[in-house]
Amino acid sequence: MAGESALIENEQRRDIRNRWLLSLPALLIILLAAVGPLLIVLVYSFLTPGPYGDVVWKFSTDGWFGVLMERDIFDDTLTFADANMTIFIRSVKLSLITTVATLVFGFPTAYFIATRPAGSRELWLFLVTIPFWTNLLIRTFAVMQVIRNEGVINTLGMKFGLIDTPIQMLFTDGAILIGMIYVYLPLMVLPLYASMEKIDFRLVEAGYDLYATPFKVLTNVIIPLVKPGMIAGSILVFIPSLGAYVTPSVLGGGKNMMIGNLIELQFGQGRNWPLGSSLSIALMLIVMVALLAYVRNASSGGRAHG
């Protein structure tokens, strides 16, 4: 018996070792392509900016200091970095609104697809995923052609006498919001559909048989069942929208920047790589803390109802 037990234990160790060897290429890619650049950015955030970009290998905390404070170039007085905070607040606000809006539009879309006959669902999913076939920049320019002063909305409004002069929609927060909702809506629909497809709709029918109103069925039956999809979709939308660069740059026109544009500005025209690195790490930390708090609350809520 002892020999047989030792043999089984050796086989288990060999199996674990083989699995690690098979996973080694993927782990190396993750280490080199994700962790490596992140460590470089972290190191840069504690260095001194070079005169023409790049960094000077001299330890400094000015990059992290510049996230919240700024120094006057004439008398070296310290003031609060209002511009950075304004951009941070705008980014978080637009990202939250984008997440809520995609949830509002994506929920009925996913429900519609999930309640179609099994043979036609693939067609509707195909239509939802078509925008992914096109480059993000091209999709953003397509939105611009719709909302610009000479675009589709203003042209039709003036043609039918609804407006006398074009409505300025481009280069505003509203334009950025429209663009991000359009870009990230499929990322909300797909997780919601994956959850709704698993619903036993006999539970919905049972709710109606018990004289529950449609609102009660929605809040007490459907939403609890698709909560995992709502959480996954919200994460998939909030994280990329918070760090969005292309859409705010094109539709915001450089006036309505978000965090991604501010970081790019520091690495480009600002030539302050440590500050750009500090802003990048700060953004990552904000997202990490928000996700940990969200997942913790969601898991505790699940245990409370379990």
C-alpha positions, 0 to 999 in steps of 0.5 A, a space after each residue: 500500500 505504501 508503494 502504491 501511495 508513493 507511486 500515485 503521489 509521484 504521478 500527481 507531482 509529474 502531472 503538476 510539473 507538466 502543467 506548469 511547463 505547458 503554462 510557461 510560454 503563456 506566463 512568460 508572455 504575460 510577464 514580458 508584455 504586461 508586467 514588464 512595461 508596467 514596472 518600467 512605467 513605475 520606475 519612470 514615475 520616480 525619476 527626473 524629467 529630461 529636457 527634451 522628453 525621456 528621463 534623467 536617472 535621478 530619483 525624484 518624487 516630482 512626478 507623483 507630486 504633480 498629480 495633485 499639486 503644481 508649482 508656479 513657474 515664476 515664484 515657485 508657489 504651490 497650488 492645487 492641480 485643478 486641471 488634473 482634478 477636473 480631467 479626473 472628475 470628468 473621466 470618472 463621470 463620463 465613464 459612469 454615465 457610459 456604463 449606466 447608459 450602455 446598461 440601460 440600452 443593452 439590457 432590453 437588447 440582450 433580453 430581446 435576443 435571448 427571447 428569440 427562437 434559437 435559430 435566429 439568435 446567431 443572426 442578432 448576435 452577428 449584427 451586434 458584433 459587426 461594429 468590432 469588424 471596423 477600426 475604432 478610429 473609423 467608427 469614431 469618425 463615423 459618429 463625427 459625421 453624424 453629429 457635426 454641424 454639417 452632419 446627418 442630424 443637423 442637416 435633417 433637422 434644418 431640412 424639416 424645419 426643426 431647427 434654424 441653425 446647426 446645433 453645436 454637438 461636436 467637441 463637447 462632453 455630450 459628443 464624447 458620451 455619444 461616441 463612447 456609448 456607441 463604441 462600448 455598447 456591444 461589450 455590455 450586450 454580450 455578457 448580458 445575453 450570456 446570462 439571459 440565455 441561461 434563464 429558465 423563463 418558466 420562472 418568469 411565467 410563474 411570476 406572472 401566474 402569481 399576479 406579479 406586475 412586469 416591474 416586480 418580475 423584472 426586479 425580483 426574477 430577471 435582474 437577480 438571475 442576470 446579475 453576473 452578466 450585469 457585473 461583467 458588462 459594467 466592468 468591461 465598459 467602465 475600465 476601457 472607457 475610463 482610459 479612453 483616448 481615441 474617442 475623446 481626442 476626436 470628438 472632444 477636439 482637444 478641449 474636453 480631455 480625459 485621463 488618457 489624453 492627459 497622459 498622452 499629453 505628458 509623454 508628447 508635448 509636455 515632455 514630462 514622462 515621470 508625470 505621465 507615468 505617475 498619472 498612469 499608475 494613479 489611474 490603474 490604482 483607482 481602477 483597482 480599488 474601485 473593482 476590488 470594492 465592487 467585487 467585494 460588495 457583490 460577493 457579500 451581497 451574494 452570500 447574504 442572499 445565498 
